[in-house]
Amino acid sequence: MKIREFLADESGATAIEYGLIAALIGVAIIGGVRALGTRLSSTFARVSGNLA
């Protein structure tokens, strides 16, 4: 019964779950880098203004 084996196979579901976890981690990293980049930009602008 190949159909029962196919329906019982959960390896595809596991791969999808790992893909979703990786995507969420990627979104969190991108958000963190954006926030850090904005803070660094404002810090460098402030330092540049104080040097001038």
All heavy atoms as TSV, in Angstrom:
chain	resi	resn	atom	element	x	y	z
A	1	MET	N	N	0.829	-1.180	0.000
A	1	MET	CA	C	0.000	0.000	0.000
A	1	MET	C	C	0.878	1.250	0.000
A	1	MET	O	O	1.237	1.784	1.044
A	1	MET	CB	C	-0.914	0.011	1.222
A	1	MET	CG	C	-1.949	-1.066	1.261
A	1	MET	SD	S	-3.273	-0.503	0.241
A	1	MET	CE	C	-4.279	-1.921	0.189
A	2	LYS	N	N	1.213	1.706	-1.144
A	2	LYS	CA	C	2.052	2.897	-1.290
A	2	LYS	C	C	1.333	4.158	-0.804
A	2	LYS	O	O	1.965	5.067	-0.295
A	2	LYS	CB	C	2.452	3.073	-2.759
A	2	LYS	CG	C	3.343	1.997	-3.288
A	2	LYS	CD	C	4.733	2.249	-2.830
A	2	LYS	CE	C	5.665	1.216	-3.487
A	2	LYS	NZ	N	7.009	1.368	-3.045
A	3	ILE	N	N	0.031	4.197	-0.932
A	3	ILE	CA	C	-0.719	5.387	-0.520
A	3	ILE	C	C	-0.646	5.571	0.985
A	3	ILE	O	O	-0.438	6.680	1.476
A	3	ILE	CB	C	-2.181	5.295	-1.000
A	3	ILE	CG1	C	-2.223	5.298	-2.530
A	3	ILE	CG2	C	-3.011	6.435	-0.434
A	3	ILE	CD1	C	-3.574	5.049	-3.108
A	4	ARG	N	N	-0.759	4.491	1.741
A	4	ARG	CA	C	-0.665	4.590	3.207
A	4	ARG	C	C	0.724	5.042	3.627
A	4	ARG	O	O	0.863	5.858	4.541
A	4	ARG	CB	C	-0.992	3.248	3.857
A	4	ARG	CG	C	-2.458	2.944	3.865
A	4	ARG	CD	C	-2.746	1.710	4.658
A	4	ARG	NE	N	-4.166	1.395	4.565
A	4	ARG	CZ	C	-4.693	0.257	4.923
A	4	ARG	NH1	N	-3.915	-0.705	5.402
A	4	ARG	NH2	N	-5.976	0.057	4.824
A	5	GLU	N	N	1.745	4.533	2.973
A	5	GLU	CA	C	3.114	4.954	3.289
A	5	GLU	C	C	3.295	6.436	2.988
A	5	GLU	O	O	3.920	7.166	3.754
A	5	GLU	CB	C	4.114	4.130	2.485
A	5	GLU	CG	C	4.205	2.684	2.915
A	5	GLU	CD	C	5.131	1.881	2.015
A	5	GLU	OE1	O	5.920	2.485	1.258
A	5	GLU	OE2	O	5.060	0.646	2.067
A	6	PHE	N	N	2.738	6.871	1.854
A	6	PHE	CA	C	2.850	8.277	1.484
A	6	PHE	C	C	2.144	9.168	2.503
A	6	PHE	O	O	2.680	10.204	2.915
A	6	PHE	CB	C	2.257	8.500	0.092
A	6	PHE	CG	C	2.255	9.934	-0.340
A	6	PHE	CD1	C	3.425	10.561	-0.721
A	6	PHE	CD2	C	1.081	10.673	-0.346
A	6	PHE	CE1	C	3.433	11.886	-1.106
A	6	PHE	CE2	C	1.065	11.999	-0.727
A	6	PHE	CZ	C	2.252	12.611	-1.116
A	7	LEU	N	N	0.956	8.789	2.916
A	7	LEU	CA	C	0.200	9.590	3.875
A	7	LEU	C	C	0.826	9.573	5.268
A	7	LEU	O	O	0.684	10.532	6.028
A	7	LEU	CB	C	-1.252	9.110	3.936
A	7	LEU	CG	C	-2.080	9.340	2.669
A	7	LEU	CD1	C	-3.466	8.716	2.832
A	7	LEU	CD2	C	-2.200	10.818	2.357
A	8	ALA	N	N	1.522	8.496	5.613
A	8	ALA	CA	C	2.147	8.398	6.928
A	8	ALA	C	C	3.498	9.104	6.977
A	8	ALA	O	O	4.009	9.398	8.062
A	8	ALA	CB	C	2.325	6.931	7.317
A	9	ASP	N	N	4.078	9.394	5.814
A	9	ASP	CA	C	5.398	10.035	5.763
A	9	ASP	C	C	5.283	11.485	6.226
A	9	ASP	O	O	4.543	12.279	5.651
A	9	ASP	CB	C	5.947	9.972	4.343
A	9	ASP	CG	C	7.365	10.494	4.249
A	9	ASP	OD1	O	8.025	10.625	5.301
A	9	ASP	OD2	O	7.812	10.768	3.123
A	10	GLU	N	N	6.020	11.838	7.277
A	10	GLU	CA	C	5.966	13.195	7.826
A	10	GLU	C	C	7.247	13.976	7.578
A	10	GLU	O	O	7.433	15.052	8.135
A	10	GLU	CB	C	5.685	13.126	9.323
A	10	GLU	CG	C	4.315	12.574	9.661
A	10	GLU	CD	C	4.045	12.594	11.150
A	10	GLU	OE1	O	4.911	13.074	11.904
A	10	GLU	OE2	O	2.976	12.131	11.553
A	11	SER	N	N	8.137	13.468	6.756
A	11	SER	CA	C	9.403	14.156	6.534
A	11	SER	C	C	9.194	15.495	5.835
A	11	SER	O	O	9.906	16.460	6.098
A	11	SER	CB	C	10.356	13.279	5.728
A	11	SER	OG	O	9.807	12.989	4.454
A	12	GLY	N	N	8.217	15.580	4.949
A	12	GLY	CA	C	7.936	16.857	4.298
A	12	GLY	C	C	7.431	17.891	5.284
A	12	GLY	O	O	7.808	19.057	5.220
A	13	ALA	N	N	6.584	17.483	6.212
A	13	ALA	CA	C	6.066	18.403	7.224
A	13	ALA	C	C	7.198	18.903	8.114
A	13	ALA	O	O	7.232	20.085	8.476
A	13	ALA	CB	C	4.997	17.720	8.057
A	14	THR	N	N	8.118	18.027	8.433
A	14	THR	CA	C	9.257	18.428	9.255
A	14	THR	C	C	10.113	19.449	8.518
A	14	THR	O	O	10.558	20.442	9.106
A	14	THR	CB	C	10.101	17.194	9.632
A	14	THR	OG1	O	9.264	16.261	10.298
A	14	THR	CG2	C	11.238	17.570	10.543
A	15	ALA	N	N	10.332	19.229	7.229
A	15	ALA	CA	C	11.123	20.171	6.444
A	15	ALA	C	C	10.445	21.536	6.386
A	15	ALA	O	O	11.104	22.574	6.484
A	15	ALA	CB	C	11.344	19.623	5.040
A	16	ILE	N	N	9.139	21.546	6.256
A	16	ILE	CA	C	8.397	22.808	6.228
A	16	ILE	C	C	8.509	23.518	7.571
A	16	ILE	O	O	8.700	24.738	7.636
A	16	ILE	CB	C	6.921	22.560	5.849
A	16	ILE	CG1	C	6.827	22.134	4.390
A	16	ILE	CG2	C	6.075	23.802	6.096
A	16	ILE	CD1	C	5.458	21.677	3.970
A	17	GLU	N	N	8.430	22.776	8.656
A	17	GLU	CA	C	8.561	23.386	9.987
A	17	GLU	C	C	9.942	24.008	10.165
A	17	GLU	O	O	10.064	25.122	10.671
A	17	GLU	CB	C	8.317	22.337	11.063
A	17	GLU	CG	C	6.871	21.885	11.140
A	17	GLU	CD	C	6.681	20.667	12.028
A	17	GLU	OE1	O	7.682	20.128	12.522
A	17	GLU	OE2	O	5.523	20.256	12.212
A	18	TYR	N	N	10.981	23.280	9.747
A	18	TYR	CA	C	12.332	23.840	9.844
A	18	TYR	C	C	12.477	25.078	8.960
A	18	TYR	O	O	13.140	26.052	9.335
A	18	TYR	CB	C	13.382	22.801	9.466
A	18	TYR	CG	C	13.636	21.776	10.547
A	18	TYR	CD1	C	13.666	20.418	10.263
A	18	TYR	CD2	C	13.857	22.164	11.863
A	18	TYR	CE1	C	13.897	19.477	11.248
A	18	TYR	CE2	C	14.088	21.238	12.860
A	18	TYR	CZ	C	14.106	19.902	12.545
A	18	TYR	OH	O	14.339	18.981	13.521
A	19	GLY	N	N	11.851	25.060	7.810
A	19	GLY	CA	C	11.883	26.232	6.934
A	19	GLY	C	C	11.213	27.436	7.560
A	19	GLY	O	O	11.711	28.558	7.469
A	20	LEU	N	N	10.075	27.207	8.215
A	20	LEU	CA	C	9.383	28.308	8.889
A	20	LEU	C	C	10.203	28.859	10.052
A	20	LEU	O	O	10.263	30.077	10.260
A	20	LEU	CB	C	8.013	27.846	9.389
A	20	LEU	CG	C	6.966	27.602	8.306
A	20	LEU	CD1	C	5.725	26.968	8.920
A	20	LEU	CD2	C	6.610	28.895	7.603
A	21	ILE	N	N	10.835	27.976	10.800
A	21	ILE	CA	C	11.678	28.432	11.909
A	21	ILE	C	C	12.846	29.259	11.380
A	21	ILE	O	O	13.175	30.319	11.918
A	21	ILE	CB	C	12.179	27.225	12.735
A	21	ILE	CG1	C	11.010	26.600	13.495
A	21	ILE	CG2	C	13.288	27.638	13.694
A	21	ILE	CD1	C	11.332	25.268	14.137
A	22	ALA	N	N	13.474	28.788	10.296
A	22	ALA	CA	C	14.588	29.535	9.703
A	22	ALA	C	C	14.124	30.893	9.202
A	22	ALA	O	O	14.833	31.899	9.354
A	22	ALA	CB	C	15.212	28.725	8.571
A	23	ALA	N	N	12.935	30.950	8.612
A	23	ALA	CA	C	12.407	32.222	8.122
A	23	ALA	C	C	12.149	33.192	9.278
A	23	ALA	O	O	12.468	34.382	9.175
A	23	ALA	CB	C	11.126	31.986	7.334
A	24	LEU	N	N	11.598	32.691	10.369
A	24	LEU	CA	C	11.351	33.562	11.530
A	24	LEU	C	C	12.652	34.078	12.124
A	24	LEU	O	O	12.741	35.244	12.531
A	24	LEU	CB	C	10.535	32.810	12.578
A	24	LEU	CG	C	9.075	32.568	12.217
A	24	LEU	CD1	C	8.418	31.665	13.272
A	24	LEU	CD2	C	8.326	33.875	12.106
A	25	ILE	N	N	13.653	33.226	12.191
A	25	ILE	CA	C	14.953	33.667	12.691
A	25	ILE	C	C	15.541	34.733	11.772
A	25	ILE	O	O	16.095	35.736	12.232
A	25	ILE	CB	C	15.914	32.468	12.848
A	25	ILE	CG1	C	15.440	31.573	13.995
A	25	ILE	CG2	C	17.345	32.925	13.069
A	25	ILE	CD1	C	16.176	30.254	14.101
A	26	GLY	N	N	15.384	34.536	10.468
A	26	GLY	CA	C	15.868	35.523	9.508
A	26	GLY	C	C	15.177	36.866	9.667
A	26	GLY	O	O	15.823	37.919	9.628
A	27	VAL	N	N	13.865	36.853	9.868
A	27	VAL	CA	C	13.119	38.098	10.065
A	27	VAL	C	C	13.587	38.799	11.339
A	27	VAL	O	O	13.749	40.026	11.364
A	27	VAL	CB	C	11.603	37.812	10.108
A	27	VAL	CG1	C	10.821	39.006	10.619
A	27	VAL	CG2	C	11.110	37.399	8.730
A	28	ALA	N	N	13.828	38.029	12.398
A	28	ALA	CA	C	14.300	38.622	13.656
A	28	ALA	C	C	15.682	39.249	13.471
A	28	ALA	O	O	15.948	40.344	13.973
A	28	ALA	CB	C	14.332	37.565	14.750
A	29	ILE	N	N	16.554	38.575	12.736
A	29	ILE	CA	C	17.900	39.116	12.496
A	29	ILE	C	C	17.818	40.397	11.678
A	29	ILE	O	O	18.492	41.389	11.987
A	29	ILE	CB	C	18.787	38.060	11.812
A	29	ILE	CG1	C	19.112	36.948	12.798
A	29	ILE	CG2	C	20.054	38.680	11.260
A	29	ILE	CD1	C	19.824	35.756	12.183
A	30	ILE	N	N	16.995	40.387	10.636
A	30	ILE	CA	C	16.857	41.592	9.797
A	30	ILE	C	C	16.322	42.756	10.618
A	30	ILE	O	O	16.815	43.883	10.516
A	30	ILE	CB	C	15.953	41.294	8.594
A	30	ILE	CG1	C	16.672	40.364	7.626
A	30	ILE	CG2	C	15.528	42.578	7.884
A	30	ILE	CD1	C	15.803	39.817	6.515
A	31	GLY	N	N	15.335	42.493	11.465
A	31	GLY	CA	C	14.794	43.560	12.316
A	31	GLY	C	C	15.836	44.108	13.274
A	31	GLY	O	O	15.938	45.320	13.472
A	32	GLY	N	N	16.629	43.227	13.849
A	32	GLY	CA	C	17.673	43.667	14.764
A	32	GLY	C	C	18.751	44.475	14.073
A	32	GLY	O	O	19.214	45.496	14.587
A	33	VAL	N	N	19.148	44.047	12.896
A	33	VAL	CA	C	20.182	44.770	12.151
A	33	VAL	C	C	19.672	46.138	11.727
A	33	VAL	O	O	20.412	47.123	11.785
A	33	VAL	CB	C	20.651	43.930	10.935
A	33	VAL	CG1	C	21.487	44.750	9.978
A	33	VAL	CG2	C	21.426	42.715	11.404
A	34	ARG	N	N	18.412	46.204	11.318
A	34	ARG	CA	C	17.845	47.510	10.942
A	34	ARG	C	C	17.827	48.468	12.124
A	34	ARG	O	O	18.183	49.634	12.002
A	34	ARG	CB	C	16.432	47.340	10.424
A	34	ARG	CG	C	16.358	47.137	8.969
A	34	ARG	CD	C	14.969	47.392	8.466
A	34	ARG	NE	N	14.949	47.034	7.067
A	34	ARG	CZ	C	13.869	46.896	6.366
A	34	ARG	NH1	N	12.699	47.075	6.925
A	34	ARG	NH2	N	13.932	46.581	5.097
A	35	ALA	N	N	17.388	47.975	13.271
A	35	ALA	CA	C	17.330	48.831	14.460
A	35	ALA	C	C	18.735	49.288	14.856
A	35	ALA	O	O	18.950	50.458	15.174
A	35	ALA	CB	C	16.664	48.094	15.610
A	36	LEU	N	N	19.671	48.370	14.816
A	36	LEU	CA	C	21.055	48.708	15.166
A	36	LEU	C	C	21.628	49.692	14.159
A	36	LEU	O	O	22.335	50.631	14.533
A	36	LEU	CB	C	21.905	47.434	15.222
A	36	LEU	CG	C	23.376	47.615	15.600
A	36	LEU	CD1	C	23.487	48.165	17.014
A	36	LEU	CD2	C	24.107	46.298	15.487
A	37	GLY	N	N	21.344	49.492	12.878
A	37	GLY	CA	C	21.843	50.394	11.842
A	37	GLY	C	C	21.316	51.804	12.021
A	37	GLY	O	O	22.048	52.782	11.841
A	38	THR	N	N	20.056	51.924	12.377
A	38	THR	CA	C	19.465	53.247	12.604
A	38	THR	C	C	20.132	53.932	13.790
A	38	THR	O	O	20.458	55.123	13.733
A	38	THR	CB	C	17.949	53.118	12.850
A	38	THR	OG1	O	17.358	52.457	11.739
A	38	THR	CG2	C	17.305	54.471	13.039
A	39	ARG	N	N	20.359	53.184	14.850
A	39	ARG	CA	C	21.013	53.770	16.030
A	39	ARG	C	C	22.447	54.175	15.714
A	39	ARG	O	O	22.919	55.226	16.149
A	39	ARG	CB	C	20.979	52.787	17.185
A	39	ARG	CG	C	19.576	52.636	17.774
A	39	ARG	CD	C	19.499	51.620	18.876
A	39	ARG	NE	N	20.458	51.883	19.929
A	39	ARG	CZ	C	20.756	51.026	20.891
A	39	ARG	NH1	N	20.157	49.846	20.914
A	39	ARG	NH2	N	21.626	51.318	21.821
A	40	LEU	N	N	23.156	53.325	14.961
A	40	LEU	CA	C	24.534	53.663	14.599
A	40	LEU	C	C	24.586	54.897	13.708
A	40	LEU	O	O	25.459	55.755	13.867
A	40	LEU	CB	C	25.205	52.489	13.890
A	40	LEU	CG	C	25.719	51.370	14.776
A	40	LEU	CD1	C	26.266	50.237	13.923
A	40	LEU	CD2	C	26.791	51.872	15.719
A	41	SER	N	N	23.655	54.997	12.790
A	41	SER	CA	C	23.613	56.153	11.899
A	41	SER	C	C	23.406	57.437	12.686
A	41	SER	O	O	24.084	58.437	12.441
A	41	SER	CB	C	22.499	55.962	10.877
A	41	SER	OG	O	22.401	57.097	10.053
A	42	SER	N	N	22.484	57.420	13.632
A	42	SER	CA	C	22.247	58.624	14.425
A	42	SER	C	C	23.444	58.941	15.321
A	42	SER	O	O	23.786	60.103	15.514
A	42	SER	CB	C	20.975	58.488	15.259
A	42	SER	OG	O	21.114	57.443	16.206
A	43	THR	N	N	24.103	57.904	15.821
A	43	THR	CA	C	25.290	58.128	16.653
A	43	THR	C	C	26.408	58.760	15.840
A	43	THR	O	O	27.050	59.731	16.279
A	43	THR	CB	C	25.776	56.803	17.272
A	43	THR	OG1	O	24.730	56.257	18.068
A	43	THR	CG2	C	27.019	57.015	18.125
A	44	PHE	N	N	26.669	58.244	14.630
A	44	PHE	CA	C	27.719	58.816	13.786
A	44	PHE	C	C	27.373	60.236	13.360
A	44	PHE	O	O	28.250	61.105	13.279
A	44	PHE	CB	C	27.968	57.939	12.558
A	44	PHE	CG	C	28.789	56.714	12.855
A	44	PHE	CD1	C	28.331	55.463	12.484
A	44	PHE	CD2	C	30.012	56.805	13.489
A	44	PHE	CE1	C	29.075	54.328	12.753
A	44	PHE	CE2	C	30.769	55.685	13.765
A	44	PHE	CZ	C	30.305	54.441	13.398
A	45	ALA	N	N	26.098	60.513	13.109
A	45	ALA	CA	C	25.689	61.870	12.751
A	45	ALA	C	C	25.926	62.826	13.920
A	45	ALA	O	O	26.398	63.950	13.728
A	45	ALA	CB	C	24.216	61.889	12.338
A	46	ARG	N	N	25.637	62.377	15.124
A	46	ARG	CA	C	25.852	63.220	16.300
A	46	ARG	C	C	27.348	63.480	16.523
A	46	ARG	O	O	27.767	64.609	16.798
A	46	ARG	CB	C	25.243	62.550	17.531
A	46	ARG	CG	C	25.229	63.446	18.752
A	46	ARG	CD	C	24.564	62.798	19.955
A	46	ARG	NE	N	25.291	61.596	20.321
A	46	ARG	CZ	C	24.754	60.395	20.496
A	46	ARG	NH1	N	23.447	60.234	20.364
A	46	ARG	NH2	N	25.471	59.352	20.827
A	47	VAL	N	N	28.165	62.451	16.370
A	47	VAL	CA	C	29.616	62.614	16.530
A	47	VAL	C	C	30.161	63.543	15.463
A	47	VAL	O	O	30.980	64.420	15.745
A	47	VAL	CB	C	30.322	61.236	16.479
A	47	VAL	CG1	C	31.825	61.391	16.355
A	47	VAL	CG2	C	29.962	60.405	17.704
A	48	SER	N	N	29.689	63.359	14.233
A	48	SER	CA	C	30.123	64.235	13.142
A	48	SER	C	C	29.751	65.685	13.399
A	48	SER	O	O	30.523	66.591	13.145
A	48	SER	CB	C	29.513	63.746	11.829
A	48	SER	OG	O	29.839	64.627	10.786
A	49	GLY	N	N	28.555	65.898	13.931
A	49	GLY	CA	C	28.111	67.257	14.246
A	49	GLY	C	C	28.938	67.875	15.349
A	49	GLY	O	O	29.238	69.075	15.325
A	50	ASN	N	N	29.349	67.069	16.323
A	50	ASN	CA	C	30.164	67.603	17.429
A	50	ASN	C	C	31.591	67.893	16.981
A	50	ASN	O	O	32.238	68.771	17.561
A	50	ASN	CB	C	30.182	66.607	18.584
A	50	ASN	CG	C	28.860	66.568	19.328
A	50	ASN	OD1	O	28.087	67.512	19.281
A	50	ASN	ND2	N	28.603	65.454	20.013
A	51	LEU	N	N	32.079	67.193	15.994
A	51	LEU	CA	C	33.441	67.442	15.510
A	51	LEU	C	C	33.514	68.693	14.653
A	51	LEU	O	O	34.557	69.340	14.577
A	51	LEU	CB	C	33.947	66.237	14.687
A	51	LEU	CG	C	34.245	64.972	15.477
A	51	LEU	CD1	C	34.633	63.856	14.524
A	51	LEU	CD2	C	35.356	65.209	16.482
A	52	ALA	N	N	32.412	69.047	14.028
A	52	ALA	CA	C	32.422	70.196	13.107
A	52	ALA	C	C	32.418	71.503	13.803
A	52	ALA	O	O	32.443	71.834	14.858
A	52	ALA	CB	C	31.194	70.139	12.196
